[in-house]
Amino acid sequence: MSYRCPAGHQQRLATDSGRGRQAHRGALLERIRAELSVQAGREVPILVSSGFRCTTLNAAIGSSATSDHVRALALDFRAPAFGSPLAICQALQPGLERLGIGQIIFEHTWVHVSTRAPASPVNRVLTLAGKNYLPGIVA
């Protein structure tokens, strides 16, 4: 099944602030890639599964209306050459400030990162548990 986002969403992403968020996300992704590569002692490619999502797609996949994806502030990714999503989260957690990661969520089959730090610090590092979230990276 495929979803088409209304043209206005792509136009909004093409504004100066949208381009700025894309560049910020790209820089974050490169810092993460470089960090994982240093820790692994070899180049580690990043496989991005989700970045910007229009509200239509976001709703269709059952994501929260307040998702940072609809504001072009978040990425979901894997790095199989480094290890499991759990290993990635554990490797990145100590460097959140240095890497500019506002939020990290262990989603079990991928890692979610956002450039925006949540209002409550307890929501900065989370693990998806069913339909809820647990604080911290929980195996």
C-alpha positions as CSV (number, residue, x, y, z in Angstrom):
1,M,0.0,0.0,0.0
2,S,1.3,3.5,-0.7
3,Y,0.3,6.9,0.5
4,R,0.6,10.2,-1.2
5,C,1.1,13.3,0.8
6,P,-0.7,16.5,-0.3
7,A,1.4,18.8,-2.3
8,G,1.3,21.5,0.4
9,H,3.3,19.3,2.7
10,Q,6.2,19.0,0.3
11,Q,6.0,22.8,-0.4
12,R,6.1,23.5,3.3
13,L,9.2,21.2,3.6
14,A,10.8,23.2,0.8
15,T,10.6,26.5,2.8
16,D,13.8,27.9,4.4
17,S,12.9,26.5,7.8
18,G,12.1,23.1,6.3
19,R,15.4,23.1,4.4
20,G,17.1,24.1,7.7
21,R,15.6,21.2,9.5
22,Q,16.6,18.8,6.8
23,A,20.2,20.1,7.0
24,H,20.1,19.8,10.8
25,R,18.8,16.2,10.6
26,G,21.5,15.4,8.0
27,A,24.2,16.7,10.2
28,L,22.8,14.7,13.1
29,L,22.8,11.6,11.0
30,E,26.5,12.2,10.0
31,R,27.5,12.6,13.6
32,I,25.8,9.4,14.5
33,R,27.4,7.5,11.6
34,A,30.8,8.9,12.5
35,E,30.3,7.9,16.2
36,L,29.2,4.4,15.4
37,S,32.1,4.0,12.9
38,V,34.7,5.1,15.5
39,Q,33.2,2.7,18.1
40,A,33.2,-0.1,15.6
41,G,36.6,0.6,14.2
42,R,35.3,0.6,10.6
43,E,32.9,2.5,8.4
44,V,29.3,1.9,9.5
45,P,26.5,2.8,7.0
46,I,23.2,4.0,8.3
47,L,19.9,2.8,6.8
48,V,17.2,5.4,7.2
49,S,13.6,4.0,7.2
50,S,11.7,7.2,8.0
51,G,12.4,10.9,8.1
52,F,9.9,13.6,7.3
53,R,6.3,12.3,7.2
54,C,3.3,14.3,6.1
55,T,0.3,14.2,8.5
56,T,-1.6,11.9,6.1
57,L,1.1,9.3,6.1
58,N,1.8,9.8,9.8
59,A,-1.9,9.1,10.6
60,A,-2.1,6.2,8.2
61,I,0.7,4.3,10.0
62,G,-0.8,5.1,13.4
63,S,1.8,7.5,14.6
64,S,1.2,10.3,17.1
65,A,-0.1,13.6,15.8
66,T,2.7,15.2,17.8
67,S,5.4,13.1,16.2
68,D,8.6,15.0,15.4
69,H,8.6,13.3,12.0
70,V,5.8,15.7,10.9
71,R,8.0,18.6,11.8
72,A,11.1,17.1,10.0
73,L,12.9,16.8,13.3
74,A,13.2,13.0,13.6
75,L,14.8,9.9,11.9
76,D,14.3,6.2,12.3
77,F,17.2,4.1,11.3
78,R,19.2,0.9,11.6
79,A,23.0,0.2,11.3
80,P,23.3,-3.6,10.8
81,A,27.1,-3.3,10.3
82,F,27.3,-1.9,13.8
83,G,24.9,-4.2,15.5
84,S,21.3,-4.5,16.8
85,P,19.2,-1.4,17.5
86,L,19.7,-2.2,21.2
87,A,23.5,-2.1,20.7
88,I,23.2,1.2,18.8
89,C,21.1,2.8,21.6
90,Q,23.5,1.7,24.2
91,A,26.5,3.0,22.2
92,L,24.8,6.4,21.6
93,Q,23.2,7.1,25.0
94,P,26.4,8.3,26.8
95,G,27.0,10.9,24.0
96,L,23.5,12.4,23.6
97,E,24.6,16.0,24.4
98,R,27.8,15.8,22.3
99,L,26.0,14.3,19.3
100,G,23.1,16.7,19.5
101,I,20.5,14.0,20.0
102,G,17.5,15.5,21.7
103,Q,15.7,12.2,22.1
104,I,16.5,8.5,21.5
105,I,14.0,5.7,21.5
106,F,14.8,2.0,21.3
107,E,12.0,0.7,19.1
108,H,13.4,-2.9,19.0
109,T,13.7,-3.2,15.2
110,W,15.0,0.4,14.7
111,V,16.3,3.4,16.5
112,H,14.4,6.7,16.6
113,V,16.3,9.9,17.2
114,S,15.0,13.5,17.2
115,T,16.9,16.8,17.3
116,R,14.3,18.2,19.7
117,A,14.6,17.4,23.4
118,P,11.3,16.7,25.1
119,A,10.0,19.0,27.8
120,S,10.4,16.3,30.4
121,P,13.9,14.9,30.8
122,V,12.5,11.5,31.7
123,N,11.3,11.3,28.0
124,R,14.7,11.8,26.5
125,V,15.8,8.2,26.5
126,L,13.0,5.7,26.1
127,T,12.2,2.1,25.2
128,L,9.0,1.1,23.3
129,A,7.0,-1.4,25.4
130,G,3.9,-2.4,23.6
131,K,1.9,0.8,23.2
132,N,3.7,2.5,26.0
133,Y,7.3,3.8,26.7
134,L,9.6,2.9,29.5
135,P,12.3,5.4,30.7
136,G,15.8,4.3,29.7
137,I,17.2,1.7,27.3
138,V,15.6,-1.5,28.4
139,A,16.6,-4.8,26.9
